[in-house]
Amino acid sequence: MTIVLLLSISVVVAAAVYLMLSRDLFRVVIGLTLLGAGTNLVVFAAGRFASVTPPLLETADDAAAAAAANPLVQALVLTAIVISFALLCFSLVLGARLRSAANSDDTHSLQSAEPPATDAVKPAEIKP
């Protein structure tokens, strides 16, 4: 089970990085979303799959407590899902606005809005 989850996390993060390095703006947004999903899987995997309870339990109350899931990991992943959905919505709106302003969804053509690069940055003169 751990190996399967490790491989799935690796595939999701690799696909996210591949998509984020694309020139298409929509692919970059999808890559950002996949990276958030990969991060959620990493946090979920941090909660350990194997039970750490002893094999013999003395009372029924101990058995009920041992069967309960770890709520901290579930709360963190749920919060991360909500935050990544908000980031996806913001990215889609920002991408749509950029596409309409630049009339292109190519990320290299969007660089025209940046100021031109200077050859060398001169440090400020220090006067004694």
Rosetta constraint file for C-alpha pairs under 8 A:
AtomPair CA 1 CA 5 HARMONIC 6.30 0.50
AtomPair CA 2 CA 6 HARMONIC 6.05 0.50
AtomPair CA 2 CA 49 HARMONIC 7.89 0.50
AtomPair CA 3 CA 7 HARMONIC 6.11 0.50
AtomPair CA 4 CA 8 HARMONIC 6.13 0.50
AtomPair CA 5 CA 9 HARMONIC 6.06 0.50
AtomPair CA 5 CA 45 HARMONIC 7.74 0.50
AtomPair CA 6 CA 10 HARMONIC 6.18 0.50
AtomPair CA 7 CA 11 HARMONIC 6.16 0.50
AtomPair CA 8 CA 12 HARMONIC 6.13 0.50
AtomPair CA 9 CA 13 HARMONIC 6.11 0.50
AtomPair CA 9 CA 38 HARMONIC 5.61 0.50
AtomPair CA 9 CA 41 HARMONIC 6.49 0.50
AtomPair CA 9 CA 42 HARMONIC 7.12 0.50
AtomPair CA 10 CA 14 HARMONIC 5.98 0.50
AtomPair CA 11 CA 15 HARMONIC 6.04 0.50
AtomPair CA 12 CA 16 HARMONIC 6.10 0.50
AtomPair CA 12 CA 34 HARMONIC 6.39 0.50
AtomPair CA 12 CA 35 HARMONIC 7.15 0.50
AtomPair CA 12 CA 37 HARMONIC 7.66 0.50
AtomPair CA 12 CA 38 HARMONIC 5.75 0.50
AtomPair CA 13 CA 17 HARMONIC 6.18 0.50
AtomPair CA 13 CA 34 HARMONIC 6.95 0.50
AtomPair CA 13 CA 35 HARMONIC 5.68 0.50
AtomPair CA 13 CA 38 HARMONIC 5.62 0.50
AtomPair CA 14 CA 18 HARMONIC 6.15 0.50
AtomPair CA 15 CA 19 HARMONIC 6.09 0.50
AtomPair CA 15 CA 31 HARMONIC 7.11 0.50
AtomPair CA 15 CA 34 HARMONIC 7.52 0.50
AtomPair CA 16 CA 20 HARMONIC 6.02 0.50
AtomPair CA 16 CA 30 HARMONIC 7.55 0.50
AtomPair CA 16 CA 31 HARMONIC 4.12 0.50
AtomPair CA 16 CA 32 HARMONIC 6.47 0.50
AtomPair CA 16 CA 33 HARMONIC 7.70 0.50
AtomPair CA 16 CA 34 HARMONIC 5.18 0.50
AtomPair CA 16 CA 35 HARMONIC 5.24 0.50
AtomPair CA 17 CA 21 HARMONIC 6.27 0.50
AtomPair CA 17 CA 31 HARMONIC 6.48 0.50
AtomPair CA 17 CA 35 HARMONIC 7.49 0.50
AtomPair CA 18 CA 22 HARMONIC 6.79 0.50
AtomPair CA 18 CA 31 HARMONIC 7.41 0.50
AtomPair CA 19 CA 27 HARMONIC 5.41 0.50
AtomPair CA 19 CA 28 HARMONIC 5.60 0.50
AtomPair CA 19 CA 30 HARMONIC 7.09 0.50
AtomPair CA 19 CA 31 HARMONIC 4.77 0.50
AtomPair CA 20 CA 27 HARMONIC 6.56 0.50
AtomPair CA 20 CA 28 HARMONIC 4.24 0.50
AtomPair CA 20 CA 29 HARMONIC 7.31 0.50
AtomPair CA 20 CA 30 HARMONIC 7.75 0.50
AtomPair CA 20 CA 31 HARMONIC 4.89 0.50
AtomPair CA 20 CA 32 HARMONIC 6.59 0.50
AtomPair CA 21 CA 28 HARMONIC 6.97 0.50
AtomPair CA 22 CA 27 HARMONIC 6.47 0.50
AtomPair CA 22 CA 28 HARMONIC 6.33 0.50
AtomPair CA 23 CA 27 HARMONIC 7.80 0.50
AtomPair CA 23 CA 28 HARMONIC 7.67 0.50
AtomPair CA 23 CA 106 HARMONIC 5.45 0.50
AtomPair CA 23 CA 107 HARMONIC 5.11 0.50
AtomPair CA 23 CA 108 HARMONIC 6.76 0.50
AtomPair CA 24 CA 28 HARMONIC 6.50 0.50
AtomPair CA 24 CA 105 HARMONIC 5.87 0.50
AtomPair CA 24 CA 106 HARMONIC 5.16 0.50
AtomPair CA 24 CA 107 HARMONIC 6.22 0.50
AtomPair CA 25 CA 29 HARMONIC 6.49 0.50
AtomPair CA 25 CA 95 HARMONIC 6.78 0.50
AtomPair CA 25 CA 105 HARMONIC 5.30 0.50
AtomPair CA 25 CA 106 HARMONIC 6.19 0.50
AtomPair CA 25 CA 107 HARMONIC 6.06 0.50
AtomPair CA 26 CA 30 HARMONIC 6.30 0.50
AtomPair CA 26 CA 95 HARMONIC 7.45 0.50
AtomPair CA 26 CA 105 HARMONIC 7.58 0.50
AtomPair CA 27 CA 31 HARMONIC 6.00 0.50
AtomPair CA 28 CA 32 HARMONIC 6.19 0.50
AtomPair CA 29 CA 33 HARMONIC 6.34 0.50
AtomPair CA 29 CA 88 HARMONIC 7.16 0.50
AtomPair CA 29 CA 91 HARMONIC 6.42 0.50
AtomPair CA 29 CA 92 HARMONIC 7.01 0.50
AtomPair CA 30 CA 34 HARMONIC 6.21 0.50
AtomPair CA 31 CA 35 HARMONIC 6.10 0.50
AtomPair CA 32 CA 36 HARMONIC 6.40 0.50
AtomPair CA 32 CA 88 HARMONIC 7.82 0.50
AtomPair CA 33 CA 37 HARMONIC 6.40 0.50
AtomPair CA 33 CA 84 HARMONIC 6.95 0.50
AtomPair CA 33 CA 88 HARMONIC 6.38 0.50
AtomPair CA 34 CA 38 HARMONIC 6.15 0.50
AtomPair CA 35 CA 39 HARMONIC 6.20 0.50
AtomPair CA 36 CA 40 HARMONIC 6.24 0.50
AtomPair CA 36 CA 80 HARMONIC 7.94 0.50
AtomPair CA 36 CA 81 HARMONIC 7.93 0.50
AtomPair CA 36 CA 84 HARMONIC 6.10 0.50
AtomPair CA 37 CA 41 HARMONIC 6.30 0.50
AtomPair CA 37 CA 81 HARMONIC 7.84 0.50
AtomPair CA 38 CA 42 HARMONIC 6.32 0.50
AtomPair CA 39 CA 43 HARMONIC 6.31 0.50
AtomPair CA 40 CA 44 HARMONIC 6.08 0.50
AtomPair CA 40 CA 77 HARMONIC 5.71 0.50
AtomPair CA 40 CA 80 HARMONIC 6.68 0.50
AtomPair CA 40 CA 81 HARMONIC 7.35 0.50
AtomPair CA 41 CA 45 HARMONIC 6.02 0.50
AtomPair CA 42 CA 46 HARMONIC 6.27 0.50
AtomPair CA 43 CA 47 HARMONIC 7.04 0.50
AtomPair CA 43 CA 73 HARMONIC 6.97 0.50
AtomPair CA 43 CA 76 HARMONIC 7.62 0.50
AtomPair CA 43 CA 77 HARMONIC 6.70 0.50
AtomPair CA 44 CA 48 HARMONIC 7.90 0.50
AtomPair CA 44 CA 73 HARMONIC 6.14 0.50
AtomPair CA 44 CA 74 HARMONIC 7.36 0.50
AtomPair CA 44 CA 77 HARMONIC 6.64 0.50
AtomPair CA 45 CA 49 HARMONIC 7.29 0.50
AtomPair CA 46 CA 73 HARMONIC 7.73 0.50
AtomPair CA 47 CA 70 HARMONIC 7.26 0.50
AtomPair CA 47 CA 73 HARMONIC 5.77 0.50
AtomPair CA 53 CA 66 HARMONIC 6.26 0.50
AtomPair CA 57 CA 62 HARMONIC 6.20 0.50
AtomPair CA 57 CA 63 HARMONIC 6.22 0.50
AtomPair CA 58 CA 62 HARMONIC 6.85 0.50
AtomPair CA 59 CA 63 HARMONIC 6.64 0.50
AtomPair CA 60 CA 64 HARMONIC 6.29 0.50
AtomPair CA 61 CA 65 HARMONIC 6.24 0.50
AtomPair CA 62 CA 66 HARMONIC 6.08 0.50
AtomPair CA 63 CA 67 HARMONIC 6.26 0.50
AtomPair CA 64 CA 68 HARMONIC 6.54 0.50
AtomPair CA 70 CA 74 HARMONIC 7.00 0.50
AtomPair CA 71 CA 75 HARMONIC 6.03 0.50
AtomPair CA 72 CA 76 HARMONIC 6.21 0.50
AtomPair CA 73 CA 77 HARMONIC 6.17 0.50
AtomPair CA 74 CA 78 HARMONIC 6.04 0.50
AtomPair CA 75 CA 79 HARMONIC 6.11 0.50
AtomPair CA 76 CA 80 HARMONIC 6.11 0.50
AtomPair CA 77 CA 81 HARMONIC 6.08 0.50
AtomPair CA 78 CA 82 HARMONIC 6.40 0.50
AtomPair CA 79 CA 83 HARMONIC 6.24 0.50
AtomPair CA 80 CA 84 HARMONIC 5.96 0.50
AtomPair CA 81 CA 85 HARMONIC 6.10 0.50
AtomPair CA 82 CA 86 HARMONIC 6.32 0.50
AtomPair CA 83 CA 87 HARMONIC 6.18 0.50
AtomPair CA 84 CA 88 HARMONIC 6.04 0.50
AtomPair CA 85 CA 89 HARMONIC 6.24 0.50
AtomPair CA 86 CA 90 HARMONIC 6.19 0.50
AtomPair CA 87 CA 91 HARMONIC 5.98 0.50
AtomPair CA 88 CA 92 HARMONIC 6.09 0.50
AtomPair CA 89 CA 93 HARMONIC 6.28 0.50
AtomPair CA 90 CA 94 HARMONIC 6.04 0.50
AtomPair CA 91 CA 95 HARMONIC 5.86 0.50
AtomPair CA 92 CA 96 HARMONIC 6.05 0.50
AtomPair CA 93 CA 97 HARMONIC 6.16 0.50
AtomPair CA 94 CA 98 HARMONIC 6.10 0.50
AtomPair CA 95 CA 99 HARMONIC 5.98 0.50
AtomPair CA 96 CA 100 HARMONIC 6.16 0.50
AtomPair CA 97 CA 101 HARMONIC 6.12 0.50
AtomPair CA 98 CA 102 HARMONIC 5.98 0.50
AtomPair CA 98 CA 103 HARMONIC 7.99 0.50
AtomPair CA 98 CA 105 HARMONIC 7.77 0.50
AtomPair CA 98 CA 110 HARMONIC 7.84 0.50
AtomPair CA 99 CA 103 HARMONIC 5.35 0.50
AtomPair CA 99 CA 104 HARMONIC 5.26 0.50
AtomPair CA 99 CA 105 HARMONIC 5.29 0.50
AtomPair CA 100 CA 104 HARMONIC 7.34 0.50
AtomPair CA 102 CA 109 HARMONIC 7.78 0.50
AtomPair CA 102 CA 110 HARMONIC 6.70 0.50
AtomPair CA 104 CA 109 HARMONIC 7.11 0.50
AtomPair CA 104 CA 110 HARMONIC 7.74 0.50
AtomPair CA 105 CA 109 HARMONIC 7.83 0.50
AtomPair CA 105 CA 110 HARMONIC 7.80 0.50
AtomPair CA 106 CA 110 HARMONIC 6.67 0.50
AtomPair CA 107 CA 111 HARMONIC 6.89 0.50
AtomPair CA 108 CA 112 HARMONIC 7.93 0.50
